[in-house]
Amino acid sequence: MNSYILIAIMAITTIAIRFAPFILFSKKTPPFILYLGSVLPYCTMAMLVVFCFRDTDTSSLYNCMPELLAGIYAILLQKWRHNSSLTIVSATVLYMLLVQRVYR
């Protein structure tokens, strides 16, 4: 019985959190929220790039070649196709192939 109460509380909390922005900003979206909506995707991508390259061994070019090639491939593919899903999946596959098959 206690489990059902906890699940109900979690469900109500989740619903409240999801509906809160619509209730609070039902008339007009504040300019600060619009600004965050335009800036945060780029900030998120920048943090992901830093996170991905943080442990790269730069002692020699050979050591960082898989990361470098996959990163350049991702940039060029994104500029060409403008498809984030395609870029993420294919750059990950390329990186894994390079690490596991080419640069052992």
Backbone as CSV, one residue per row, in Angstrom:
resi,resn,N_x,N_y,N_z,CA_x,CA_y,CA_z,C_x,C_y,C_z
1,MET,0.826,-1.195,0.000,0.000,0.000,0.000,0.872,1.262,0.000
2,ASN,1.977,1.215,0.744,2.883,2.347,0.819,3.479,2.664,-0.552
3,SER,3.738,1.629,-1.366,4.298,1.825,-2.706,3.339,2.611,-3.590
4,TYR,2.056,2.322,-3.476,1.074,3.020,-4.302,0.997,4.500,-3.953
5,ILE,1.117,4.801,-2.684,1.106,6.204,-2.263,2.332,6.931,-2.804
6,LEU,3.488,6.292,-2.735,4.708,6.909,-3.262,4.621,7.119,-4.765
7,ILE,4.098,6.137,-5.484,3.945,6.273,-6.936,2.978,7.397,-7.260
8,ALA,1.875,7.499,-6.513,0.902,8.571,-6.745,1.525,9.939,-6.480
9,ILE,2.309,10.062,-5.420,2.971,11.336,-5.111,3.963,11.701,-6.212
10,MET,4.726,10.727,-6.691,5.680,10.996,-7.778,4.962,11.400,-9.059
11,ALA,3.837,10.747,-9.351,3.082,11.085,-10.560,2.506,12.497,-10.464
12,ILE,1.944,12.843,-9.333,1.380,14.186,-9.152,2.476,15.247,-9.227
13,THR,3.620,14.982,-8.621,4.738,15.923,-8.675,5.238,16.111,-10.106
14,THR,5.362,15.017,-10.844,5.815,15.105,-12.232,4.829,15.902,-13.078
15,ILE,3.548,15.646,-12.904,2.529,16.382,-13.661,2.569,17.865,-13.295
16,ALA,2.712,18.168,-12.012,2.760,19.571,-11.580,3.967,20.290,-12.169
17,ILE,5.115,19.624,-12.170,6.321,20.245,-12.727,6.170,20.472,-14.225
18,ARG,5.554,19.541,-14.911,5.406,19.696,-16.367,4.376,20.757,-16.746
19,PHE,3.343,20.935,-15.934,2.319,21.923,-16.253,2.624,23.308,-15.693
20,ALA,3.564,23.417,-14.763,3.872,24.705,-14.127,4.249,25.800,-15.124
21,PRO,5.111,25.550,-16.111,5.434,26.639,-17.049,4.222,27.135,-17.833
22,PHE,3.320,26.237,-18.187,2.138,26.657,-18.933,1.195,27.481,-18.064
23,ILE,1.131,27.162,-16.789,0.283,27.922,-15.877,0.917,29.270,-15.558
24,LEU,2.226,29.279,-15.300,2.908,30.518,-14.935,3.043,31.489,-16.103
25,PHE,3.302,30.967,-17.296,3.540,31.830,-18.457,2.424,31.719,-19.480
26,SER,1.201,31.625,-19.022,0.092,31.413,-19.943,-0.185,32.643,-20.814
27,LYS,0.099,33.832,-20.322,-0.199,35.033,-21.098,0.907,35.354,-22.096
28,LYS,2.112,35.564,-21.602,3.220,35.928,-22.477,4.508,35.372,-21.875
29,THR,5.337,34.809,-22.724,6.610,34.265,-22.270,7.570,35.406,-21.975
30,PRO,8.169,35.407,-20.789,9.105,36.489,-20.446,10.315,36.501,-21.388
31,PRO,10.869,37.678,-21.646,12.014,37.779,-22.545,13.224,36.971,-22.089
32,PHE,13.417,36.861,-20.770,14.547,36.095,-20.264,14.422,34.618,-20.629
33,ILE,13.235,34.075,-20.572,13.004,32.677,-20.942,13.236,32.491,-22.440
34,LEU,12.816,33.433,-23.260,13.075,33.370,-24.700,14.574,33.427,-24.984
35,TYR,15.283,34.277,-24.217,16.734,34.372,-24.370,17.397,33.042,-24.011
36,LEU,16.992,32.447,-22.896,17.546,31.155,-22.501,17.263,30.089,-23.555
37,GLY,16.087,30.125,-24.141,15.742,29.160,-25.176,16.607,29.300,-26.417
38,SER,17.106,30.502,-26.673,17.955,30.691,-27.848,19.430,30.422,-27.561
39,VAL,19.854,30.524,-26.297,21.271,30.401,-25.952,21.631,29.014,-25.415
40,LEU,20.764,28.399,-24.655,21.099,27.149,-23.975,21.461,25.983,-24.898
41,PRO,20.837,25.818,-26.069,21.280,24.708,-26.919,22.755,24.803,-27.310
42,TYR,23.235,26.001,-27.602,24.639,26.174,-27.959,25.548,25.945,-26.751
43,CYS,25.115,26.401,-25.584,25.900,26.174,-24.364,25.975,24.683,-24.051
44,THR,24.881,23.980,-24.235,24.863,22.543,-23.985,25.810,21.824,-24.922
45,MET,25.792,22.188,-26.196,26.693,21.547,-27.154,28.155,21.858,-26.825
46,ALA,28.437,23.079,-26.406,29.814,23.432,-26.042,30.282,22.622,-24.832
47,MET,29.413,22.442,-23.848,29.784,21.634,-22.679,29.999,20.174,-23.067
48,LEU,29.200,19.654,-23.990,29.374,18.276,-24.442,30.695,18.098,-25.189
49,VAL,31.064,19.084,-25.992,32.341,19.003,-26.711,33.502,19.004,-25.724
50,VAL,33.454,19.887,-24.744,34.510,19.925,-23.732,34.544,18.605,-22.970
51,PHE,33.391,18.073,-22.631,33.319,16.804,-21.905,33.906,15.664,-22.735
52,CYS,33.620,15.652,-24.032,34.105,14.567,-24.891,35.621,14.616,-25.099
53,PHE,36.185,15.803,-25.163,37.614,15.935,-25.456,38.481,16.120,-24.209
54,ARG,37.917,16.048,-23.023,38.669,16.350,-21.805,39.766,15.341,-21.512
55,ASP,39.586,14.079,-21.846,40.576,13.045,-21.544,41.428,12.670,-22.753
56,THR,41.433,13.494,-23.761,42.206,13.201,-24.963,43.695,13.319,-24.673
57,ASP,44.429,12.290,-25.065,45.881,12.281,-24.869,46.534,13.050,-26.011
58,THR,47.065,14.207,-25.710,47.651,15.062,-26.746,49.175,14.994,-26.748
59,SER,49.734,13.933,-26.172,51.195,13.831,-26.145,51.766,13.606,-27.537
60,SER,51.000,12.984,-28.423,51.426,12.855,-29.820,50.184,12.901,-30.707
61,LEU,50.403,13.225,-31.958,49.283,13.328,-32.893,48.603,11.981,-33.095
62,TYR,49.377,10.914,-33.061,48.812,9.575,-33.246,47.819,9.229,-32.132
63,ASN,48.106,9.656,-30.915,47.235,9.332,-29.780,45.883,10.033,-29.853
64,CYS,45.839,11.225,-30.394,44.574,11.965,-30.430,43.900,11.919,-31.805
65,MET,44.422,11.118,-32.711,43.879,11.072,-34.064,42.419,10.592,-34.136
66,PRO,41.987,9.541,-33.414,40.581,9.143,-33.520,39.617,10.248,-33.096
67,GLU,39.926,10.920,-31.986,39.065,12.012,-31.533,39.060,13.168,-32.530
68,LEU,40.231,13.479,-33.042,40.359,14.577,-33.987,39.597,14.296,-35.285
69,LEU,39.778,13.108,-35.829,39.080,12.750,-37.071,37.565,12.704,-36.882
70,ALA,37.115,12.088,-35.791,35.676,12.011,-35.542,35.083,13.392,-35.292
71,GLY,35.826,14.265,-34.606,35.346,15.620,-34.370,35.239,16.434,-35.650
72,ILE,36.257,16.348,-36.502,36.221,17.057,-37.793,35.098,16.514,-38.665
73,TYR,34.937,15.182,-38.666,33.852,14.559,-39.430,32.494,15.071,-38.948
74,ALA,32.321,15.153,-37.620,31.045,15.612,-37.073,30.763,17.063,-37.463
75,ILE,31.778,17.896,-37.415,31.595,19.308,-37.784,31.213,19.429,-39.252
76,LEU,31.950,18.747,-40.119,31.674,18.841,-41.563,30.303,18.259,-41.914
77,LEU,29.955,17.127,-41.306,28.659,16.516,-41.597,27.511,17.390,-41.101
78,GLN,27.674,18.005,-39.947,26.624,18.886,-39.432,26.464,20.116,-40.318
79,LYS,27.575,20.668,-40.786,27.487,21.822,-41.696,26.811,21.446,-43.008
80,TRP,27.048,20.220,-43.462,26.523,19.791,-44.756,25.057,19.366,-44.669
81,ARG,24.718,18.506,-43.695,23.381,17.913,-43.652,22.417,18.588,-42.682
82,HIS,22.913,19.302,-41.676,22.070,19.955,-40.660,21.117,18.963,-39.992
83,ASN,21.647,17.786,-39.667,20.845,16.748,-39.025,21.617,16.245,-37.808
84,SER,21.196,16.665,-36.640,21.939,16.347,-35.416,21.985,14.850,-35.135
85,SER,20.881,14.167,-35.341,20.842,12.724,-35.067,21.818,11.976,-35.965
86,LEU,21.809,12.303,-37.234,22.728,11.669,-38.184,24.176,11.957,-37.792
87,THR,24.459,13.190,-37.424,25.813,13.571,-37.054,26.284,12.823,-35.816
88,ILE,25.457,12.781,-34.780,25.846,12.135,-33.530,26.078,10.647,-33.732
89,VAL,25.141,9.981,-34.402,25.248,8.529,-34.585,26.432,8.180,-35.479
90,SER,26.552,8.851,-36.612,27.614,8.478,-37.546,29.001,8.852,-37.017
91,ALA,29.129,9.975,-36.310,30.428,10.337,-35.735,30.811,9.369,-34.616
92,THR,29.840,8.907,-33.861,30.118,7.910,-32.820,30.564,6.593,-33.435
93,VAL,29.883,6.178,-34.496,30.265,4.939,-35.177,31.670,5.078,-35.763
94,LEU,31.959,6.198,-36.395,33.294,6.423,-36.942,34.349,6.381,-35.842
95,TYR,34.101,7.039,-34.731,35.054,7.044,-33.627,35.293,5.623,-33.110
96,MET,34.224,4.867,-32.933,34.369,3.493,-32.434,35.143,2.620,-33.420
97,LEU,34.878,2.789,-34.703,35.640,2.026,-35.702,37.121,2.402,-35.673
98,LEU,37.395,3.687,-35.556,38.788,4.111,-35.514,39.496,3.591,-34.266
99,VAL,38.837,3.651,-33.133,39.470,3.215,-31.897,39.656,1.702,-31.859
100,GLN,38.670,0.959,-32.337,38.723,-0.489,-32.202,39.418,-1.200,-33.369
101,ARG,39.439,-0.592,-34.543,40.003,-1.274,-35.713,41.291,-0.650,-36.246
102,VAL,41.368,0.660,-36.263,42.487,1.326,-36.905,43.581,1.685,-35.903
103,TYR,43.220,2.406,-34.848,44.202,2.885,-33.867,44.125,2.024,-32.612
104,ARG,44.700,0.851,-32.638,44.636,-0.046,-31.476,45.688,0.271,-30.481
